[in-house]
Amino acid sequence: MLMNHPLFGILPACLCLLLAGGCSHNDAVVKKEPLEVTRKADQPAVDQQKAFVAKEVSSGKVVNAIAAIVNDEIVTLHEVDREAQPLIREAEKKSPVDAAVRTQIRRAALEHLIEKRLLDQKIKELNIKVSDEEIRQAIDDVKKQNNMASQEVLVSALASQGLTYEQYRSQLQEQIEKLKLVSMEVRAKIQVGETEMREYYEANRAKYSEEETFRARHIFFKVNEKAPADDIKRTMTTALMVLAEAKSGKDFAELAMSYSEDPAARKDGGALGSFKKGDMMPELETAILGMKPGEVSELVYTPAGFHIIKLEERTSGKMKPFESVKAEIEDTIYRKKSEERFSQWAKELRAKASIEMKDLTGLL
């Protein structure tokens, strides 16, 4: 699908809403009609579309037919196949795709095409236009975001993914049109107030808190995993002796300077400095997270050797000031409201539409 193309990263999140939210609702009265295979020469153009002839090859296999009629515009079986093929290929990369899964994908593709017809019709109704300058600016943004020095580089990148420049330009135009539609019908009608932003801030204190920080010291006893068992035993015996002294209250920094095999310990007394979660080796972090300031750990074993840790300070994360996260909160609430509003708008759009789903049993 072109919408997953890496060069489409320029499009704002509300376009993702458009594609992810969709119009996938079944509240409209949808009529299911049998496959039509005859055409009357004297029918008006629209009626001739409705009476679209199913094309057959010599084997008798139907290769095209009307899959749905959306406000007098048809969606063909050929279009459904074309829409579904990239999705089927992606699914096949993960696991074998049986007939049932293929049918499910193709039906989802039909729903997407119905949604697209409805949105395109609304764009025409509202006379939404995209200027050449807007498209040029969008393409320039794409080139900047992908570090493309020239038009030739962009054309080459598109060709490597099976796209011509004109196809890509057309896709961008369609997406900008839909972006304008969403902005006009949904986003422009949404407001986020100061009160609800502060309520969100208070309800998500953990999200807007600084990370917890730690300050500790350690005494390190180096162990070579390939060393004889007796050598490892002697190292552990020494470590246990020092651990007993540390737990008895002896000065931890002095013990580190005397016994630690960390070269820096002779100067800094085994200081590990200030750190956050994720900064330390997993074994050390697990031990530290379970400690209170002033506590000395048991022996902690890592691939490097034995460690004795003393946690000196543990600072809970402070709340970030509201003003520093206000814009982020506003955007979060705005996106959520946009999703909800678009979903409702799309549902209403479909409910007002005339949609005929053709009975393509065995084909779709």
BELVEN-V165721 format. One record per residue. PSI is psi in degrees with one decimal (none if undefined). OMEGA is omega in degrees with one decimal (NA if undefined). Layout:
PSI|OMEGA ; PSI|OMEGA
This chain:
136.8|-179.4 ; -24.6|-178.3 ; -19.0|177.7 ; 4.6|-178.5 ; 134.1|-177.3 ; -23.4|-178.8 ; 2.6|177.9 ; 15.6|-178.3 ; -14.4|-177.2 ; -23.9|-170.4 ; 135.3|-178.7 ; 165.7|-174.7 ; -28.1|-176.8 ; -24.7|175.4 ; -34.6|175.9 ; -37.0|175.9 ; -46.7|-176.5 ; -41.6|-175.9 ; -36.5|-178.0 ; -41.2|-179.1 ; -46.7|175.7 ; -172.2|177.7 ; 31.3|-171.8 ; 72.4|178.2 ; 151.4|-176.6 ; 24.5|-176.7 ; -23.3|-179.5 ; 155.2|174.1 ; 109.9|-177.9 ; 120.7|-179.5 ; 136.7|178.4 ; 117.6|-175.6 ; 153.0|176.5 ; 159.9|178.2 ; 127.6|-179.8 ; 133.1|-175.2 ; 11.4|179.2 ; 157.2|177.6 ; 133.6|176.2 ; 125.7|-173.4 ; -27.3|-175.6 ; 9.0|180.0 ; 149.2|173.3 ; 166.9|-175.4 ; -45.0|-178.1 ; -42.1|179.8 ; -34.1|177.0 ; -36.4|175.2 ; -43.3|-177.8 ; -26.8|-179.6 ; 24.9|-178.2 ; 129.7|-177.1 ; 131.0|173.8 ; 122.0|-179.5 ; 141.2|-179.1 ; 141.8|172.5 ; 177.1|-175.8 ; -26.2|179.8 ; -12.3|-178.2 ; 1.8|-178.9 ; 131.1|178.3 ; 125.2|-180.0 ; -11.3|175.4 ; 150.2|180.0 ; 169.8|175.1 ; 126.5|176.6 ; -34.3|179.5 ; 156.8|173.5 ; 122.8|-176.3 ; 103.7|-177.6 ; 49.2|178.0 ; 10.9|172.0 ; 134.2|-174.9 ; 153.0|168.4 ; 121.4|-174.9 ; 160.5|176.5 ; -35.5|178.2 ; -42.6|178.4 ; -41.2|178.8 ; -46.0|179.1 ; -44.3|-178.9 ; -38.3|178.8 ; -35.7|-173.9 ; -28.6|-172.4 ; -47.5|178.2 ; -36.3|179.6 ; -39.6|178.3 ; -41.4|178.4 ; -40.8|178.0 ; -41.6|179.5 ; -37.1|-178.7 ; -23.9|177.7 ; -26.4|-176.9 ; -39.2|-179.0 ; 163.1|177.9 ; 141.8|-178.4 ; 116.8|179.5 ; 179.0|-175.7 ; -38.6|-178.3 ; -42.2|179.8 ; -40.5|177.7 ; -43.3|179.0 ; -41.9|179.3 ; -43.6|-179.9 ; -42.3|-177.7 ; -34.5|176.4 ; -37.3|176.2 ; -37.5|177.7 ; -40.0|177.1 ; -43.7|178.0 ; -42.0|179.7 ; -40.5|179.7 ; -34.9|175.4 ; -44.6|177.3 ; -44.2|-178.6 ; -43.0|178.2 ; -45.8|-178.8 ; -43.7|-179.6 ; -41.9|178.3 ; -39.8|178.8 ; -38.9|178.9 ; -37.3|177.5 ; -42.9|178.2 ; -41.8|-179.2 ; -40.3|-178.2 ; 1.1|178.6 ; 44.4|178.7 ; 127.2|-177.9 ; 153.9|175.1 ; 124.2|-177.7 ; 160.1|176.2 ; -35.2|-179.7 ; -38.7|178.0 ; -41.0|178.8 ; -43.2|179.1 ; -42.9|-179.9 ; -39.6|178.7 ; -42.2|179.2 ; -40.2|176.5 ; -40.1|178.3 ; -40.2|178.3 ; -46.1|-178.7 ; -39.1|179.3 ; -45.6|-177.4 ; -25.2|-179.6 ; 12.8|178.1 ; 46.3|179.4 ; 119.3|-173.0 ; -21.9|-175.8 ; 169.0|177.1 ; -35.5|-178.4 ; -37.5|179.7 ; -41.8|178.5 ; -47.0|-179.4 ; -41.3|179.3 ; -42.2|179.7 ; -39.5|178.4 ; -42.8|-179.0 ; -35.4|-179.6 ; -17.4|179.4 ; 20.0|172.6 ; 23.4|-179.0 ; 139.0|169.7 ; 162.8|178.9 ; -40.9|-179.5 ; -38.6|176.4 ; -44.1|-179.3 ; -42.7|179.2 ; -41.0|178.3 ; -41.4|178.1 ; -43.3|178.5 ; -42.5|179.5 ; -45.7|179.1 ; -42.2|-177.2 ; -38.3|178.5 ; -37.6|175.9 ; -45.9|-179.6 ; -35.3|176.7 ; -42.9|178.1 ; -39.2|178.4 ; -48.0|179.0 ; -43.2|-179.5 ; -41.5|-177.9 ; -44.0|-173.2 ; -22.4|-172.4 ; -66.0|-169.2 ; -36.6|-178.0 ; -17.9|-177.6 ; 9.1|-177.4 ; 135.3|176.4 ; 145.9|177.0 ; 118.6|-176.4 ; 159.0|179.2 ; -41.0|-178.1 ; -46.8|-178.6 ; -28.2|176.0 ; -42.0|178.7 ; -36.5|177.0 ; -40.4|178.1 ; -40.4|178.9 ; -46.1|-179.2 ; -34.5|-178.6 ; -14.1|-178.7 ; 47.2|-176.1 ; -39.9|-178.8 ; -37.0|-179.0 ; -31.1|-176.1 ; 28.3|176.6 ; 148.4|174.4 ; 156.8|179.5 ; 146.4|176.2 ; 139.0|179.8 ; 155.5|-177.2 ; 152.1|171.4 ; 128.1|-173.3 ; 170.1|172.7 ; 160.6|174.9 ; 158.0|173.3 ; 126.3|-170.8 ; 134.1|176.5 ; 111.2|-175.8 ; 137.4|178.2 ; 127.6|174.2 ; 119.0|-175.6 ; -23.4|-179.5 ; 0.1|-179.5 ; 154.5|177.0 ; 151.3|-178.0 ; -36.6|-179.1 ; -38.3|179.2 ; -41.6|179.4 ; -38.7|179.6 ; -41.7|179.2 ; -41.2|178.9 ; -42.7|179.5 ; -39.1|179.5 ; -44.5|177.9 ; -43.8|-179.4 ; -41.4|179.7 ; -35.9|177.9 ; -46.7|-179.9 ; -36.9|178.0 ; -42.7|179.1 ; -40.6|179.1 ; -41.4|-180.0 ; -39.9|-179.8 ; -22.1|178.9 ; -7.4|176.4 ; 2.6|179.3 ; 153.7|-176.8 ; 117.7|-173.9 ; -40.3|-179.6 ; -39.4|179.1 ; -39.3|176.8 ; -39.9|179.0 ; -42.7|179.5 ; -29.6|-177.5 ; -38.4|-170.9 ; -26.3|-173.1 ; 139.4|177.1 ; 10.9|170.2 ; 117.4|-175.0 ; -33.4|-177.6 ; -15.4|-174.1 ; -29.9|-178.9 ; -22.5|179.5 ; -39.8|-174.0 ; 5.3|177.6 ; 29.9|177.5 ; 17.1|-178.2 ; 131.1|176.9 ; -5.7|-179.3 ; -163.1|-179.6 ; 136.5|-177.7 ; 166.7|179.8 ; 173.1|176.8 ; 137.3|179.8 ; -12.4|-179.0 ; -23.8|-173.5 ; 167.4|173.6 ; 142.9|-175.6 ; -40.5|-178.7 ; -40.9|179.3 ; -40.8|-179.2 ; -41.7|179.0 ; -42.7|179.3 ; -43.9|-176.7 ; -38.9|-178.3 ; -23.7|-179.7 ; 8.9|-175.4 ; 158.1|173.4 ; 155.0|179.0 ; 134.1|-179.9 ; -16.2|-178.5 ; 150.8|175.2 ; 133.4|-177.4 ; 169.7|166.6 ; -177.7|176.4 ; 131.9|177.6 ; 124.0|-178.2 ; 130.7|173.1 ; 169.5|177.9 ; -19.6|-178.8 ; -26.8|-178.3 ; -154.7|-179.3 ; 145.1|179.8 ; 143.7|168.0 ; 129.0|-174.9 ; 140.6|170.8 ; 120.5|178.5 ; 119.0|-177.2 ; -33.7|-176.6 ; 142.3|178.0 ; 114.5|-174.2 ; 118.8|177.9 ; 146.2|-179.1 ; 135.4|177.8 ; 151.8|177.2 ; 135.7|172.9 ; 143.6|179.1 ; 142.0|-178.6 ; -43.6|-177.2 ; -30.1|-177.8 ; -20.0|-179.2 ; 4.4|-176.3 ; -47.0|-178.2 ; -39.5|178.8 ; -42.8|179.6 ; -44.1|179.1 ; -43.5|179.9 ; -40.5|179.5 ; -47.9|-179.6 ; -40.3|-179.2 ; -43.5|179.4 ; -43.5|-179.3 ; -45.6|179.1 ; -36.4|179.1 ; -43.7|178.7 ; -47.0|-178.2 ; -44.8|-178.3 ; -40.3|179.7 ; -41.5|179.5 ; -43.9|179.9 ; -42.0|179.5 ; -43.5|-179.8 ; -37.6|178.1 ; -42.7|179.5 ; -38.9|179.3 ; -43.4|-179.3 ; -36.8|-178.6 ; -31.3|-178.6 ; -11.2|-174.3 ; 157.0|172.0 ; 113.0|-175.7 ; 123.4|175.3 ; 118.2|176.1 ; 121.2|-178.9 ; 147.1|178.7 ; 99.2|-179.6 ; 43.8|179.0 ; 128.1|-177.8 ; -15.2|177.9 ; -28.6|-175.5 ; none|NA
